[in-house]
Amino acid sequence: MHSKLILPFLVTCTVVSLFISSYALAFTIAYPPGKSYVEHEAVNVILRMDQDSLDTVKVTVNTFQYPPFDVPSGVGNFCFGITLATGINTVTVDGYKNNNKISEQKFEIFFRSALINSAKKASRRYEQYIFHTDDNEKGCETCHNLDPGLSDLNPVRPEDSPCYSCHKNKMVSAKLHVPSQKWQCLQCHEVKTGKQKYGVPSPVQPLCYRCHGKQVSSWKNMKMVHGPTGVGQCTLCHDPHGADWPALTRLQGTDLCNSCHVKKESGKHVIAGFFGKGHPTRGVPDPFVPGKEFTCAGCHNPHASAFGDLLKADNSNMGLYCNHCHKK
C-alpha cells in the first residue's frame, strides 16, 4: 500500500473500530444469567444500558420472534417478559437505535418440567435461577415496589398489586385461580428476606388445604390415594395461577396422565375386545360431563378412590362396570 494512504486508512479503521466497540456493549443482560434453569415457563428479562442507547429491542426465543419492544427514553434498566418452551431455550436479544442494529446478546435458559420426560432434569452446567433475593432486587427498587405491605394482601385493582407490572403475563390463561384473578398473591406467597422471597411451602398441600380442606380430608380416608396427592404436591398437576385446561391442570387431561404413565398411552390397558382396539382416552365426549372431552379421568379419580386402580366404581363385575357408560 502507498505510504501516503497508510495513515488515512489507519485513522479510518480506528474510527470505525471505535464506533463499533462503543456499541458492542450497548446493553448487557442482567437477569436471568446464562446457563440457568427455572421451573416456570414465564420469565422476565432485565437489560442494563446507558440511557437512550437503545430505542427498540427485538427478541427471539428459539425460532419465535416477539413483536419489537419499545424502550422508554431516560431509563437505565429495561424489562420484558418471555415464555419458554420446555427444555433448553436460546434467547437472542437485538438492540436497535434509529432502526439500526447496534448490539446482540444471547443466553441459554432451561425450563425444567416434571411432566415432560426430556425436560425433567437440567444438566449440571445449568444452575437454578431465582430472581427474588435481596441482592437481585436492589437494582429494581427505583422503579418497582419490592417491599409490599398489609394493604397488598387484597388490592382493590390488579394495577395496585406490587406484583402486577412484572407478572401480568401470568394472567393470560383461559382459566384463572381465584386468588390470582384477584391478585391476592400474598395469600399464598410468603414475604420474607433472605435467600428466596415469596416462596411457598413444600409440600404445598397445607397451603391448598386452607381453601380445599374438605376435598383433601375426604381423599385421605380413601382406600387408594394418588401419589402426588399422597405426598401433598398439588402443583405438580395443577397450575396455581392459571391454565387453559379444566381444573387448572398443566396439560390436557390424558397428556397429563401419560407424562408419568407412559405405558398406558395407547389405551390398550383397557379391555380391547375382539378387534384389539383400545378404549379411547381422548377425542370423544365424556358421558357424565356434558361438553367435556373424555380423558383418563373419565374412569379414574386423579386424587383418590375407594376402589382399585383409582377407578370411580367397582370393577369386580366388568359387565356392570362398563354399563355405567355403555347402557344396554
N, C-alpha and C positions, 0 to 999 in steps of 0.2 A: 504493500500500500504506500502511496506517495506520502512523504513525511509531512507535507502541509495539510494532509487530510486526516492525519492520525489524531491530533489534538481535538478538532471539532467532533470527530467520531467518538472519541472517548468521553467528551463532555456530554454529547447527546446520549450515549449509553448510560452515563451516570445519572442524568436527569430522568431518563425513562426508568432506570433501576430504582431510583429514589421514589418515583411516582408509584411504581408497583408495590414496593415494600411498605409505603405509607398506608396502603390499603390492604396489605396482606393479612393484617390482623385488625381489620375494621371492627370486628366483633369477636368475642370468644363465647363459647358455650359454658356457662357457669354450672348449670344443672340440666339434666342429670349427667353425672360423669360417664365417660365412655366405659365400655365393658362392665356394665352393671345389669342387675336384673330386678324386676318388680313383679308383684303378684296381683296387679290390676291393669286393665287394658288402657285406661285413660291416664296420660302423663302430661305434666306441664313442663315446657322447655323454657329456660330462662337465659337470655342473652345479656352480656355486658358489653358496652360500647362507649365510645366518645359521643357526646351529644351531637345530634344532627349528622352523624357519619353515615347513617342509612335512612332511607325513606320507605323502603319496601323490603320484605323478606319473603322468599319463596321456599316452600318446604316440601320435600318428597320423603315419604315413608315407604321403603321398599320400592314399589313401582307406582304407588298412588301419590299424585301431586295435589296438594291443597290449593285452593284459591289464594292469591297473594295476600299477605298480611301487611297492612299499612302501619308504619312505625310513627308514633306521635313525635313531634319535634320537642327538643329540650329534655329528652329522657336519657338516662344512663343505663337503665335496665329495661328489657322488653320481654314480655312473657306471652306464650300462646300454648294452647292445648293440642295434643295429637292423640290418636287412637292407635294402639299397637295390635299386630297380629300375634298369635301365639308363636313362641319360639324366638329366633333371632330376628331383629329388625335393624335395618340400616337406614339411618336418618340423615338426609342431606339438607343442609340449610344454606341457601344462597342469599347473600346480601346485595342490595341494589341501591344506587344513588343516581338520581336523574336518568332512570331507565338503563343505566349501565351496571353490569355485574362487576362488583369490585372485590368480592371475597366469597369463599366457600368453606364450610366446615362440615365434617361428617363425624358421626359416632354410632356405635352399636349398642343396642339395649335388648335384653332378653325378657320376654313376657312369660313367666312361669305359670303353668296351669296344671292343677292336679287332675284335670278332666281330659287332658289331651296327652296321649302316650308320648308323642315326640317332644312335648314341652314340659314334662313332669319334673325334669331336673336340668338345671343350668350347669354348664361345665365349670371347673374350678377357676377358670380365668375371669369369671363374672362374679362380682360382689354385690350383695343386696343393697339397693338404694332406697333410703327412707329420707324424704325431704324434711319433715317436721322435726328437726332437732334445734336446740338453742343456737348452735353455731350457724346452721344453714339459714335460719330465719333473719339473721342480723342484716343481711343485705337487702331485705324486702320491707323492713319496718317503716321506711319513709313513705311508702305508698299503701301498705296493707296493715289492717288491724290484726295483729297476731297475738293479742292478749285479751281474749274475749271475757266478758263479764256475765253476771246473772241475767241481764236483760237479753242476752243472746241465746238463752235456753229456748225461748219461744218468740222468735222475731215476728213483728207484725207483717212485714213483707219479705219476700225472698231476698230482695236487694239489701235488706237490713242485716242479713246474716254475714258475719265476717268471712264465712266460707264461700259465699256466692261468687265473688269475682273470679276466683280461681277454679271452682269446682262446678260451675253451672253446666258444663258439658256432661255431667253425670245424670242430668235430668232430661235427656233426650229419648229415653226408653218409652215404649208403648205403655208399660205398667210401672207404677212407682210405689215404693214402700211408703206408708203414710208418714212416718217421721221425716223421711227425705222430702216428700212432697211439701211438707210444712217447714222445711229447713230447720228442723229441730235436731241438728247434728249432734249437739252436746248432750242429748238424751242418751246416746249410745257411746260416743267418743269421749274419753277422759281427757280433761285438761290438766296436764302435769308437765313439769320441766324435766330435763334430763336427756337420756339417750333418744327417746321417742315420745313425742307429744301426740295426743289424740288417738292413742291406741285403744284397742278393745280387748277384753279378757279372752284367754284361751284355756279351756274350751269356751265357746261363745254362748252355749245353751243357757246359763244363768241369766245372761242379758236378754235373750229372747223370751225367757220364762216370764219376765215381767208382764208381757202382753199376751203371750201364748201359753201361759201356765196350765190352763185346762187341758189343752191338747197334749202337752208334754206329760202331764200326770197320767193321762189315760194310756199313753203309749208305753210307759214304764211298767204298767201292770199287764201288758200283753205277753202271750206265750213266746213270740218271736219279735225281736227288735232289730231293725236295720242297722248295720254297722255305724254309719255316720251319726244316726240318731242316738245310738247307744253311747258313743263317746262325746256327744254334745257338739258336733261340728256341723251345725245347721248351714253355715255359709259355704260349705263345700258344694252343696247342690243349689242353694238359694242365694241370689244376689241381694244383699241387704239394702241396696239403694234403688235399683230398678232393673227391669228386664223386658224383653219382647215376648216372653213366653208366660203361660198361666202359672200362677203360684210363685212368680218371680224366680223360676228355675233358670239356671245359667245356660242351658241348652234346650233344644226341643226334647220332649219327654223321653222318647225312645233313644235318641242320641245320648242323652244324659246317662241313662242306664247302661248303654253299651260302652260308655267310656271306661267302665270297670268290668262289666260282664261281657267281654269281647266275644266269647264263645257262643253267646246267645243271640248274636246279631242277626243270624239268618231266620230266627223264629222257629227253627226245627226242634227246639226243646219242647214245643207243644205237639200233641199227637198230630201226625201229618196225614192220617187217613190213607186210603187205598192208592192215591195218586202221588204220595210223597211230598205234597205241598205243605209247607209250614204255615202256621197261623199268622195272619197279618199283624204287624205291630205298628203300622202307620198307614196313612192313606185311605182309611175307612172311618165312618162315623162311630163314635162311642155310643153304644145303645142306652147307656144310663145317663149321659150328659148331652142333651141336645145342643148341636152346634159345635161340639168339641171333637177333635180328632182322636181316634183310638190310639193308645200308646201302651207300653208295658204296664203303666199304672191303671189300665182298664181292668186287669186281673189281679195285679199285685198292689198291696198298700206300700208305698215307698217309705213309711215310717215304722209301723209295727202291725202285728196281726195276731189274732187268736189261732190262726191255722198255719200249717207248714208252708214253707217257701213264701211266706208273707202273702199268701193268697187272701182274697177278700171273702171267700166262702169255703166250706168244707168240700174237699175233692175226693173223699174216700169212695164216693159213688160218682164216677166220671160222667155217666149219663145224666144224672141230676145236676151235676155241676155245670155241664155245657148248656143245659136247658135254661140257665139263668139268662143267657143271651139268645140262644137259638131255640126259641119257643116252637113247640110242635104245632 
